Amino acid sequence: MKELNGEEFYKFVRNKIAVVDFWAPWCMPCLVLSPVLEELEKEMEIPFGKVNVDENIDIAREFGIMSIPTIIIFSNGEEVERIVGALPKEEIKEKINYYRGNLFP
């Protein structure tokens, strides 16, 4: 998963669909979720990125990140879904597939 910050983040989310994990290295649920998201990135062949909220406070603040991990699914730069917490792999995959299928049939 690509580490994102600054302008790189805004360019990344302009993809047709992009998944961004807001996390911190001290967050245990974030560390549990990270390998799950890496698996999903390989399986789904769509861009996944991650934003360290401690290093990118402005981005986290702009998107109102109050709890981590938070996963945001973007479509062409717009937030379409927000997942808070470390959900099971299949639930996350289902949500991503919903948007991938409905936005880009």
Jmol script that loads the backbone (N, CA, C; Angstrom):
load data "model"
ATOM      1  N   MET A   1       0.849  -1.179   0.000  1.00  0.00           N
ATOM      2  CA  MET A   1       0.000   0.000   0.000  1.00  0.00           C
ATOM      3  C   MET A   1       0.890   1.236   0.000  1.00  0.00           C
ATOM      4  N   LYS A   2       0.480   2.188  -0.765  1.00  0.00           N
ATOM      5  CA  LYS A   2       1.265   3.409  -0.944  1.00  0.00           C
ATOM      6  C   LYS A   2       1.041   4.371   0.221  1.00  0.00           C
ATOM      7  N   GLU A   3       2.141   4.840   0.822  1.00  0.00           N
ATOM      8  CA  GLU A   3       2.075   5.880   1.851  1.00  0.00           C
ATOM      9  C   GLU A   3       1.751   7.200   1.170  1.00  0.00           C
ATOM     10  N   LEU A   4       0.748   7.901   1.677  1.00  0.00           N
ATOM     11  CA  LEU A   4       0.294   9.135   1.050  1.00  0.00           C
ATOM     12  C   LEU A   4       0.456  10.319   1.979  1.00  0.00           C
ATOM     13  N   ASN A   5       0.823  11.470   1.388  1.00  0.00           N
ATOM     14  CA  ASN A   5       0.851  12.720   2.138  1.00  0.00           C
ATOM     15  C   ASN A   5       0.779  13.885   1.161  1.00  0.00           C
ATOM     16  N   GLY A   6       0.405  15.029   1.659  1.00  0.00           N
ATOM     17  CA  GLY A   6       0.365  16.245   0.859  1.00  0.00           C
ATOM     18  C   GLY A   6      -0.367  16.114  -0.463  1.00  0.00           C
ATOM     19  N   GLU A   7       0.203  16.726  -1.492  1.00  0.00           N
ATOM     20  CA  GLU A   7      -0.411  16.731  -2.819  1.00  0.00           C
ATOM     21  C   GLU A   7      -0.559  15.326  -3.389  1.00  0.00           C
ATOM     22  N   GLU A   8       0.339  14.445  -3.013  1.00  0.00           N
ATOM     23  CA  GLU A   8       0.275  13.057  -3.474  1.00  0.00           C
ATOM     24  C   GLU A   8      -1.066  12.422  -3.084  1.00  0.00           C
ATOM     25  N   PHE A   9      -1.542  12.742  -1.883  1.00  0.00           N
ATOM     26  CA  PHE A   9      -2.830  12.217  -1.425  1.00  0.00           C
ATOM     27  C   PHE A   9      -3.951  12.670  -2.358  1.00  0.00           C
ATOM     28  N   TYR A  10      -4.011  13.954  -2.661  1.00  0.00           N
ATOM     29  CA  TYR A  10      -5.102  14.499  -3.474  1.00  0.00           C
ATOM     30  C   TYR A  10      -5.065  13.958  -4.901  1.00  0.00           C
ATOM     31  N   LYS A  11      -3.882  13.740  -5.417  1.00  0.00           N
ATOM     32  CA  LYS A  11      -3.747  13.144  -6.744  1.00  0.00           C
ATOM     33  C   LYS A  11      -4.223  11.688  -6.720  1.00  0.00           C
ATOM     34  N   PHE A  12      -3.872  10.959  -5.669  1.00  0.00           N
ATOM     35  CA  PHE A  12      -4.216   9.542  -5.526  1.00  0.00           C
ATOM     36  C   PHE A  12      -5.728   9.332  -5.490  1.00  0.00           C
ATOM     37  N   VAL A  13      -6.444  10.161  -4.737  1.00  0.00           N
ATOM     38  CA  VAL A  13      -7.889   9.944  -4.578  1.00  0.00           C
ATOM     39  C   VAL A  13      -8.686  10.339  -5.812  1.00  0.00           C
ATOM     40  N   ARG A  14      -8.048  10.948  -6.798  1.00  0.00           N
ATOM     41  CA  ARG A  14      -8.736  11.301  -8.040  1.00  0.00           C
ATOM     42  C   ARG A  14      -8.927  10.103  -8.963  1.00  0.00           C
ATOM     43  N   ASN A  15      -8.400   8.944  -8.585  1.00  0.00           N
ATOM     44  CA  ASN A  15      -8.616   7.729  -9.374  1.00  0.00           C
ATOM     45  C   ASN A  15     -10.111   7.436  -9.458  1.00  0.00           C
ATOM     46  N   LYS A  16     -10.502   6.629 -10.454  1.00  0.00           N
ATOM     47  CA  LYS A  16     -11.919   6.246 -10.560  1.00  0.00           C
ATOM     48  C   LYS A  16     -12.413   5.708  -9.228  1.00  0.00           C
ATOM     49  N   ILE A  17     -11.612   4.849  -8.617  1.00  0.00           N
ATOM     50  CA  ILE A  17     -11.920   4.364  -7.271  1.00  0.00           C
ATOM     51  C   ILE A  17     -10.592   4.191  -6.544  1.00  0.00           C
ATOM     52  N   ALA A  18     -10.572   4.600  -5.277  1.00  0.00           N
ATOM     53  CA  ALA A  18      -9.375   4.486  -4.458  1.00  0.00           C
ATOM     54  C   ALA A  18      -9.803   4.242  -3.017  1.00  0.00           C
ATOM     55  N   VAL A  19      -9.005   3.446  -2.320  1.00  0.00           N
ATOM     56  CA  VAL A  19      -9.278   3.119  -0.927  1.00  0.00           C
ATOM     57  C   VAL A  19      -8.122   3.670  -0.093  1.00  0.00           C
ATOM     58  N   VAL A  20      -8.456   4.455   0.941  1.00  0.00           N
ATOM     59  CA  VAL A  20      -7.424   5.047   1.786  1.00  0.00           C
ATOM     60  C   VAL A  20      -7.660   4.655   3.240  1.00  0.00           C
ATOM     61  N   ASP A  21      -6.603   4.139   3.855  1.00  0.00           N
ATOM     62  CA  ASP A  21      -6.603   3.744   5.256  1.00  0.00           C
ATOM     63  C   ASP A  21      -5.955   4.855   6.072  1.00  0.00           C
ATOM     64  N   PHE A  22      -6.694   5.441   7.004  1.00  0.00           N
ATOM     65  CA  PHE A  22      -6.154   6.428   7.933  1.00  0.00           C
ATOM     66  C   PHE A  22      -5.755   5.664   9.192  1.00  0.00           C
ATOM     67  N   TRP A  23      -4.487   5.748   9.568  1.00  0.00           N
ATOM     68  CA  TRP A  23      -3.934   4.889  10.612  1.00  0.00           C
ATOM     69  C   TRP A  23      -2.845   5.628  11.397  1.00  0.00           C
ATOM     70  N   ALA A  24      -2.325   4.964  12.424  1.00  0.00           N
ATOM     71  CA  ALA A  24      -1.157   5.446  13.176  1.00  0.00           C
ATOM     72  C   ALA A  24      -0.369   4.220  13.647  1.00  0.00           C
ATOM     73  N   PRO A  25       0.940   4.341  13.761  1.00  0.00           N
ATOM     74  CA  PRO A  25       1.765   3.186  14.119  1.00  0.00           C
ATOM     75  C   PRO A  25       1.534   2.664  15.543  1.00  0.00           C
ATOM     76  N   TRP A  26       0.971   3.459  16.426  1.00  0.00           N
ATOM     77  CA  TRP A  26       0.712   3.040  17.803  1.00  0.00           C
ATOM     78  C   TRP A  26      -0.665   2.388  17.966  1.00  0.00           C
ATOM     79  N   CYS A  27      -1.461   2.374  16.912  1.00  0.00           N
ATOM     80  CA  CYS A  27      -2.846   1.873  16.958  1.00  0.00           C
ATOM     81  C   CYS A  27      -2.869   0.372  16.654  1.00  0.00           C
ATOM     82  N   MET A  28      -3.157  -0.428  17.669  1.00  0.00           N
ATOM     83  CA  MET A  28      -3.141  -1.883  17.479  1.00  0.00           C
ATOM     84  C   MET A  28      -4.181  -2.368  16.460  1.00  0.00           C
ATOM     85  N   PRO A  29      -5.431  -1.890  16.487  1.00  0.00           N
ATOM     86  CA  PRO A  29      -6.372  -2.324  15.445  1.00  0.00           C
ATOM     87  C   PRO A  29      -5.891  -1.955  14.037  1.00  0.00           C
ATOM     88  N   CYS A  30      -5.175  -0.824  13.922  1.00  0.00           N
ATOM     89  CA  CYS A  30      -4.628  -0.430  12.617  1.00  0.00           C
ATOM     90  C   CYS A  30      -3.604  -1.455  12.136  1.00  0.00           C
ATOM     91  N   LEU A  31      -2.775  -1.918  13.054  1.00  0.00           N
ATOM     92  CA  LEU A  31      -1.738  -2.889  12.705  1.00  0.00           C
ATOM     93  C   LEU A  31      -2.348  -4.235  12.337  1.00  0.00           C
ATOM     94  N   VAL A  32      -3.469  -4.577  12.940  1.00  0.00           N
ATOM     95  CA  VAL A  32      -4.181  -5.815  12.600  1.00  0.00           C
ATOM     96  C   VAL A  32      -4.820  -5.691  11.214  1.00  0.00           C
ATOM     97  N   LEU A  33      -5.352  -4.517  10.909  1.00  0.00           N
ATOM     98  CA  LEU A  33      -6.057  -4.290   9.647  1.00  0.00           C
ATOM     99  C   LEU A  33      -5.118  -4.181   8.445  1.00  0.00           C
ATOM    100  N   SER A  34      -3.921  -3.690   8.654  1.00  0.00           N
ATOM    101  CA  SER A  34      -3.004  -3.422   7.548  1.00  0.00           C
ATOM    102  C   SER A  34      -2.760  -4.627   6.634  1.00  0.00           C
ATOM    103  N   PRO A  35      -2.440  -5.821   7.156  1.00  0.00           N
ATOM    104  CA  PRO A  35      -2.236  -6.954   6.245  1.00  0.00           C
ATOM    105  C   PRO A  35      -3.512  -7.370   5.508  1.00  0.00           C
ATOM    106  N   VAL A  36      -4.657  -7.149   6.115  1.00  0.00           N
ATOM    107  CA  VAL A  36      -5.938  -7.450   5.461  1.00  0.00           C
ATOM    108  C   VAL A  36      -6.107  -6.550   4.235  1.00  0.00           C
ATOM    109  N   LEU A  37      -5.806  -5.271   4.406  1.00  0.00           N
ATOM    110  CA  LEU A  37      -5.931  -4.334   3.296  1.00  0.00           C
ATOM    111  C   LEU A  37      -4.904  -4.625   2.201  1.00  0.00           C
ATOM    112  N   GLU A  38      -3.721  -5.059   2.598  1.00  0.00           N
ATOM    113  CA  GLU A  38      -2.706  -5.429   1.608  1.00  0.00           C
ATOM    114  C   GLU A  38      -3.178  -6.616   0.770  1.00  0.00           C
ATOM    115  N   GLU A  39      -3.821  -7.586   1.411  1.00  0.00           N
ATOM    116  CA  GLU A  39      -4.391  -8.732   0.685  1.00  0.00           C
ATOM    117  C   GLU A  39      -5.478  -8.275  -0.286  1.00  0.00           C
ATOM    118  N   LEU A  40      -6.355  -7.399   0.192  1.00  0.00           N
ATOM    119  CA  LEU A  40      -7.441  -6.906  -0.649  1.00  0.00           C
ATOM    120  C   LEU A  40      -6.904  -6.131  -1.848  1.00  0.00           C
ATOM    121  N   GLU A  41      -5.853  -5.364  -1.641  1.00  0.00           N
ATOM    122  CA  GLU A  41      -5.264  -4.605  -2.748  1.00  0.00           C
ATOM    123  C   GLU A  41      -4.796  -5.557  -3.854  1.00  0.00           C
ATOM    124  N   LYS A  42      -4.149  -6.640  -3.469  1.00  0.00           N
ATOM    125  CA  LYS A  42      -3.677  -7.616  -4.458  1.00  0.00           C
ATOM    126  C   LYS A  42      -4.843  -8.323  -5.149  1.00  0.00           C
ATOM    127  N   GLU A  43      -5.844  -8.705  -4.370  1.00  0.00           N
ATOM    128  CA  GLU A  43      -6.995  -9.433  -4.907  1.00  0.00           C
ATOM    129  C   GLU A  43      -7.852  -8.571  -5.830  1.00  0.00           C
ATOM    130  N   MET A  44      -8.050  -7.314  -5.460  1.00  0.00           N
ATOM    131  CA  MET A  44      -9.025  -6.473  -6.143  1.00  0.00           C
ATOM    132  C   MET A  44      -8.415  -5.631  -7.263  1.00  0.00           C
ATOM    133  N   GLU A  45      -7.100  -5.490  -7.252  1.00  0.00           N
ATOM    134  CA  GLU A  45      -6.406  -4.738  -8.296  1.00  0.00           C
ATOM    135  C   GLU A  45      -6.942  -3.319  -8.472  1.00  0.00           C
ATOM    136  N   ILE A  46      -7.161  -2.663  -7.335  1.00  0.00           N
ATOM    137  CA  ILE A  46      -7.498  -1.242  -7.333  1.00  0.00           C
ATOM    138  C   ILE A  46      -6.525  -0.554  -6.375  1.00  0.00           C
ATOM    139  N   PRO A  47      -6.333   0.754  -6.507  1.00  0.00           N
ATOM    140  CA  PRO A  47      -5.339   1.427  -5.666  1.00  0.00           C
ATOM    141  C   PRO A  47      -5.773   1.557  -4.201  1.00  0.00           C
ATOM    142  N   PHE A  48      -4.878   1.139  -3.330  1.00  0.00           N
ATOM    143  CA  PHE A  48      -5.040   1.296  -1.894  1.00  0.00           C
ATOM    144  C   PHE A  48      -3.889   2.165  -1.402  1.00  0.00           C
ATOM    145  N   GLY A  49      -4.191   3.089  -0.515  1.00  0.00           N
ATOM    146  CA  GLY A  49      -3.158   3.935   0.068  1.00  0.00           C
ATOM    147  C   GLY A  49      -3.383   4.057   1.564  1.00  0.00           C
ATOM    148  N   LYS A  50      -2.391   4.625   2.248  1.00  0.00           N
ATOM    149  CA  LYS A  50      -2.528   4.810   3.691  1.00  0.00           C
ATOM    150  C   LYS A  50      -1.973   6.164   4.090  1.00  0.00           C
ATOM    151  N   VAL A  51      -2.645   6.772   5.063  1.00  0.00           N
ATOM    152  CA  VAL A  51      -2.264   8.086   5.571  1.00  0.00           C
ATOM    153  C   VAL A  51      -1.999   7.956   7.066  1.00  0.00           C
ATOM    154  N   ASN A  52      -0.776   8.227   7.469  1.00  0.00           N
ATOM    155  CA  ASN A  52      -0.417   8.249   8.881  1.00  0.00           C
ATOM    156  C   ASN A  52      -0.978   9.548   9.465  1.00  0.00           C
ATOM    157  N   VAL A  53      -1.972   9.440  10.346  1.00  0.00           N
ATOM    158  CA  VAL A  53      -2.653  10.627  10.864  1.00  0.00           C
ATOM    159  C   VAL A  53      -1.746  11.481  11.745  1.00  0.00           C
ATOM    160  N   ASP A  54      -0.732  10.886  12.353  1.00  0.00           N
ATOM    161  CA  ASP A  54       0.207  11.660  13.169  1.00  0.00           C
ATOM    162  C   ASP A  54       1.089  12.550  12.301  1.00  0.00           C
ATOM    163  N   GLU A  55       1.419  12.089  11.108  1.00  0.00           N
ATOM    164  CA  GLU A  55       2.301  12.835  10.211  1.00  0.00           C
ATOM    165  C   GLU A  55       1.527  13.733   9.242  1.00  0.00           C
ATOM    166  N   ASN A  56       0.235  13.505   9.114  1.00  0.00           N
ATOM    167  CA  ASN A  56      -0.596  14.249   8.159  1.00  0.00           C
ATOM    168  C   ASN A  56      -1.846  14.777   8.846  1.00  0.00           C
ATOM    169  N   ILE A  57      -1.626  15.575   9.861  1.00  0.00           N
ATOM    170  CA  ILE A  57      -2.719  16.087  10.687  1.00  0.00           C
ATOM    171  C   ILE A  57      -3.721  16.888   9.856  1.00  0.00           C
ATOM    172  N   ASP A  58      -3.231  17.674   8.901  1.00  0.00           N
ATOM    173  CA  ASP A  58      -4.125  18.506   8.093  1.00  0.00           C
ATOM    174  C   ASP A  58      -5.100  17.666   7.272  1.00  0.00           C
ATOM    175  N   ILE A  59      -4.607  16.594   6.670  1.00  0.00           N
ATOM    176  CA  ILE A  59      -5.482  15.715   5.875  1.00  0.00           C
ATOM    177  C   ILE A  59      -6.493  15.033   6.787  1.00  0.00           C
ATOM    178  N   ALA A  60      -6.021  14.524   7.929  1.00  0.00           N
ATOM    179  CA  ALA A  60      -6.926  13.857   8.874  1.00  0.00           C
ATOM    180  C   ALA A  60      -8.000  14.823   9.358  1.00  0.00           C
ATOM    181  N   ARG A  61      -7.616  16.043   9.635  1.00  0.00           N
ATOM    182  CA  ARG A  61      -8.570  17.061  10.101  1.00  0.00           C
ATOM    183  C   ARG A  61      -9.571  17.403   8.994  1.00  0.00           C
ATOM    184  N   GLU A  62      -9.086  17.558   7.769  1.00  0.00           N
ATOM    185  CA  GLU A  62      -9.960  17.899   6.646  1.00  0.00           C
ATOM    186  C   GLU A  62     -11.062  16.860   6.453  1.00  0.00           C
ATOM    187  N   PHE A  63     -10.735  15.585   6.684  1.00  0.00           N
ATOM    188  CA  PHE A  63     -11.719  14.521   6.488  1.00  0.00           C
ATOM    189  C   PHE A  63     -12.402  14.113   7.787  1.00  0.00           C
ATOM    190  N   GLY A  64     -12.178  14.864   8.850  1.00  0.00           N
ATOM    191  CA  GLY A  64     -12.884  14.627  10.108  1.00  0.00           C
ATOM    192  C   GLY A  64     -12.593  13.271  10.725  1.00  0.00           C
ATOM    193  N   ILE A  65     -11.350  12.829  10.623  1.00  0.00           N
ATOM    194  CA  ILE A  65     -10.988  11.532  11.191  1.00  0.00           C
ATOM    195  C   ILE A  65     -10.950  11.665  12.705  1.00  0.00           C
ATOM    196  N   MET A  66     -11.867  10.975  13.373  1.00  0.00           N
ATOM    197  CA  MET A  66     -11.978  11.040  14.827  1.00  0.00           C
ATOM    198  C   MET A  66     -11.533   9.748  15.488  1.00  0.00           C
ATOM    199  N   SER A  67     -11.600   8.646  14.752  1.00  0.00           N
ATOM    200  CA  SER A  67     -11.208   7.331  15.259  1.00  0.00           C
ATOM    201  C   SER A  67     -10.383   6.643  14.184  1.00  0.00           C
ATOM    202  N   ILE A  68      -9.442   5.833  14.632  1.00  0.00           N
ATOM    203  CA  ILE A  68      -8.672   5.046  13.676  1.00  0.00           C
ATOM    204  C   ILE A  68      -8.701   3.590  14.110  1.00  0.00           C
ATOM    205  N   PRO A  69      -8.634   2.677  13.174  1.00  0.00           N
ATOM    206  CA  PRO A  69      -8.519   2.915  11.747  1.00  0.00           C
ATOM    207  C   PRO A  69      -9.839   3.409  11.142  1.00  0.00           C
ATOM    208  N   THR A  70      -9.696   4.267  10.142  1.00  0.00           N
ATOM    209  CA  THR A  70     -10.815   4.688   9.311  1.00  0.00           C
ATOM    210  C   THR A  70     -10.409   4.461   7.870  1.00  0.00           C
ATOM    211  N   ILE A  71     -11.268   3.800   7.124  1.00  0.00           N
ATOM    212  CA  ILE A  71     -11.041   3.560   5.704  1.00  0.00           C
ATOM    213  C   ILE A  71     -12.050   4.408   4.946  1.00  0.00           C
ATOM    214  N   ILE A  72     -11.561   5.167   3.969  1.00  0.00           N
ATOM    215  CA  ILE A  72     -12.465   5.939   3.125  1.00  0.00           C
ATOM    216  C   ILE A  72     -12.319   5.447   1.694  1.00  0.00           C
ATOM    217  N   ILE A  73     -13.461   5.171   1.066  1.00  0.00           N
ATOM    218  CA  ILE A  73     -13.494   4.799  -0.344  1.00  0.00           C
ATOM    219  C   ILE A  73     -13.818   6.070  -1.119  1.00  0.00           C
ATOM    220  N   PHE A  74     -12.965   6.392  -2.081  1.00  0.00           N
ATOM    221  CA  PHE A  74     -13.133   7.581  -2.906  1.00  0.00           C
ATOM    222  C   PHE A  74     -13.485   7.181  -4.328  1.00  0.00           C
ATOM    223  N   SER A  75     -14.274   8.011  -4.977  1.00  0.00           N
ATOM    224  CA  SER A  75     -14.564   7.873  -6.399  1.00  0.00           C
ATOM    225  C   SER A  75     -14.330   9.229  -7.041  1.00  0.00           C
ATOM    226  N   ASN A  76     -13.339   9.288  -7.915  1.00  0.00           N
ATOM    227  CA  ASN A  76     -12.998  10.544  -8.599  1.00  0.00           C
ATOM    228  C   ASN A  76     -12.825  11.710  -7.623  1.00  0.00           C
ATOM    229  N   GLY A  77     -12.173  11.449  -6.503  1.00  0.00           N
ATOM    230  CA  GLY A  77     -11.874  12.498  -5.532  1.00  0.00           C
ATOM    231  C   GLY A  77     -12.947  12.763  -4.504  1.00  0.00           C
ATOM    232  N   GLU A  78     -14.092  12.116  -4.627  1.00  0.00           N
ATOM    233  CA  GLU A  78     -15.197  12.320  -3.682  1.00  0.00           C
ATOM    234  C   GLU A  78     -15.343  11.113  -2.759  1.00  0.00           C
ATOM    235  N   GLU A  79     -15.549  11.360  -1.485  1.00  0.00           N
ATOM    236  CA  GLU A  79     -15.790  10.280  -0.533  1.00  0.00           C
ATOM    237  C   GLU A  79     -17.151   9.656  -0.825  1.00  0.00           C
ATOM    238  N   VAL A  80     -17.179   8.317  -0.957  1.00  0.00           N
ATOM    239  CA  VAL A  80     -18.445   7.622  -1.173  1.00  0.00           C
ATOM    240  C   VAL A  80     -18.794   6.669  -0.026  1.00  0.00           C
ATOM    241  N   GLU A  81     -17.806   6.306   0.783  1.00  0.00           N
ATOM    242  CA  GLU A  81     -18.068   5.390   1.905  1.00  0.00           C
ATOM    243  C   GLU A  81     -16.983   5.582   2.943  1.00  0.00           C
ATOM    244  N   ARG A  82     -17.387   5.440   4.211  1.00  0.00           N
ATOM    245  CA  ARG A  82     -16.453   5.527   5.332  1.00  0.00           C
ATOM    246  C   ARG A  82     -16.663   4.309   6.214  1.00  0.00           C
ATOM    247  N   ILE A  83     -15.586   3.639   6.533  1.00  0.00           N
ATOM    248  CA  ILE A  83     -15.616   2.458   7.398  1.00  0.00           C
ATOM    249  C   ILE A  83     -14.742   2.767   8.605  1.00  0.00           C
ATOM    250  N   VAL A  84     -15.320   2.728   9.795  1.00  0.00           N
ATOM    251  CA  VAL A  84     -14.567   3.009  11.008  1.00  0.00           C
ATOM    252  C   VAL A  84     -14.394   1.710  11.781  1.00  0.00           C
ATOM    253  N   GLY A  85     -13.152   1.414  12.139  1.00  0.00           N
ATOM    254  CA  GLY A  85     -12.850   0.207  12.888  1.00  0.00           C
ATOM    255  C   GLY A  85     -12.287  -0.878  11.995  1.00  0.00           C
ATOM    256  N   ALA A  86     -11.779  -1.905  12.642  1.00  0.00           N
ATOM    257  CA  ALA A  86     -11.158  -3.023  11.937  1.00  0.00           C
ATOM    258  C   ALA A  86     -12.216  -4.091  11.650  1.00  0.00           C
ATOM    259  N   LEU A  87     -12.927  -3.923  10.556  1.00  0.00           N
ATOM    260  CA  LEU A  87     -13.955  -4.887  10.156  1.00  0.00           C
ATOM    261  C   LEU A  87     -13.303  -6.108   9.514  1.00  0.00           C
ATOM    262  N   PRO A  88     -14.031  -7.225   9.464  1.00  0.00           N
ATOM    263  CA  PRO A  88     -13.511  -8.413   8.787  1.00  0.00           C
ATOM    264  C   PRO A  88     -13.283  -8.159   7.295  1.00  0.00           C
ATOM    265  N   LYS A  89     -12.347  -8.880   6.746  1.00  0.00           N
ATOM    266  CA  LYS A  89     -11.956  -8.734   5.344  1.00  0.00           C
ATOM    267  C   LYS A  89     -13.148  -8.784   4.393  1.00  0.00           C
ATOM    268  N   GLU A  90     -14.023  -9.747   4.564  1.00  0.00           N
ATOM    269  CA  GLU A  90     -15.149  -9.920   3.639  1.00  0.00           C
ATOM    270  C   GLU A  90     -16.108  -8.734   3.674  1.00  0.00           C
ATOM    271  N   GLU A  91     -16.304  -8.135   4.839  1.00  0.00           N
ATOM    272  CA  GLU A  91     -17.182  -6.963   4.936  1.00  0.00           C
ATOM    273  C   GLU A  91     -16.589  -5.773   4.185  1.00  0.00           C
ATOM    274  N   ILE A  92     -15.297  -5.578   4.340  1.00  0.00           N
ATOM    275  CA  ILE A  92     -14.622  -4.479   3.641  1.00  0.00           C
ATOM    276  C   ILE A  92     -14.681  -4.720   2.139  1.00  0.00           C
ATOM    277  N   LYS A  93     -14.402  -5.942   1.731  1.00  0.00           N
ATOM    278  CA  LYS A  93     -14.412  -6.296   0.306  1.00  0.00           C
ATOM    279  C   LYS A  93     -15.799  -6.072  -0.295  1.00  0.00           C
ATOM    280  N   GLU A  94     -16.821  -6.444   0.444  1.00  0.00           N
ATOM    281  CA  GLU A  94     -18.204  -6.274  -0.020  1.00  0.00           C
ATOM    282  C   GLU A  94     -18.529  -4.799  -0.259  1.00  0.00           C
ATOM    283  N   LYS A  95     -18.113  -3.935   0.672  1.00  0.00           N
ATOM    284  CA  LYS A  95     -18.378  -2.501   0.530  1.00  0.00           C
ATOM    285  C   LYS A  95     -17.642  -1.926  -0.681  1.00  0.00           C
ATOM    286  N   ILE A  96     -16.389  -2.321  -0.857  1.00  0.00           N
ATOM    287  CA  ILE A  96     -15.616  -1.829  -2.000  1.00  0.00           C
ATOM    288  C   ILE A  96     -16.252  -2.321  -3.297  1.00  0.00           C
ATOM    289  N   ASN A  97     -16.614  -3.589  -3.341  1.00  0.00           N
ATOM    290  CA  ASN A  97     -17.223  -4.151  -4.554  1.00  0.00           C
ATOM    291  C   ASN A  97     -18.543  -3.476  -4.892  1.00  0.00           C
ATOM    292  N   TYR A  98     -19.294  -3.076  -3.877  1.00  0.00           N
ATOM    293  CA  TYR A  98     -20.553  -2.375  -4.114  1.00  0.00           C
ATOM    294  C   TYR A  98     -20.293  -1.111  -4.941  1.00  0.00           C
ATOM    295  N   TYR A  99     -19.330  -0.322  -4.513  1.00  0.00           N
ATOM    296  CA  TYR A  99     -19.037   0.925  -5.226  1.00  0.00           C
ATOM    297  C   TYR A  99     -18.365   0.666  -6.560  1.00  0.00           C
ATOM    298  N   ARG A 100     -17.501  -0.306  -6.597  1.00  0.00           N
ATOM    299  CA  ARG A 100     -16.844  -0.621  -7.859  1.00  0.00           C
ATOM    300  C   ARG A 100     -17.873  -1.058  -8.887  1.00  0.00           C
ATOM    301  N   GLY A 101     -18.850  -1.863  -8.484  1.00  0.00           N
ATOM    302  CA  GLY A 101     -19.879  -2.346  -9.392  1.00  0.00           C
ATOM    303  C   GLY A 101     -20.911  -1.303  -9.767  1.00  0.00           C
ATOM    304  N   ASN A 102     -21.311  -0.476  -8.811  1.00  0.00           N
ATOM    305  CA  ASN A 102     -22.363   0.512  -9.077  1.00  0.00           C
ATOM    306  C   ASN A 102     -21.847   1.780  -9.739  1.00  0.00           C
ATOM    307  N   LEU A 103     -20.629   2.139  -9.477  1.00  0.00           N
ATOM    308  CA  LEU A 103     -20.094   3.357 -10.080  1.00  0.00           C
ATOM    309  C   LEU A 103     -19.483   3.081 -11.445  1.00  0.00           C
ATOM    310  N   PHE A 104     -18.981   1.852 -11.616  1.00  0.00           N
ATOM    311  CA  PHE A 104     -18.283   1.504 -12.867  1.00  0.00           C
ATOM    312  C   PHE A 104     -18.705   0.142 -13.341  1.00  0.00           C
ATOM    313  N   PRO A 105     -19.955   0.003 -13.787  1.00  0.00           N
ATOM    314  CA  PRO A 105     -20.467  -1.321 -14.190  1.00  0.00           C
ATOM    315  C   PRO A 105     -19.732  -1.881 -15.395  1.00  0.00           C
TER     316      PRO A 105
END
end "model"
wireframe off; spacefill off
backbone 0.3
color backbone group
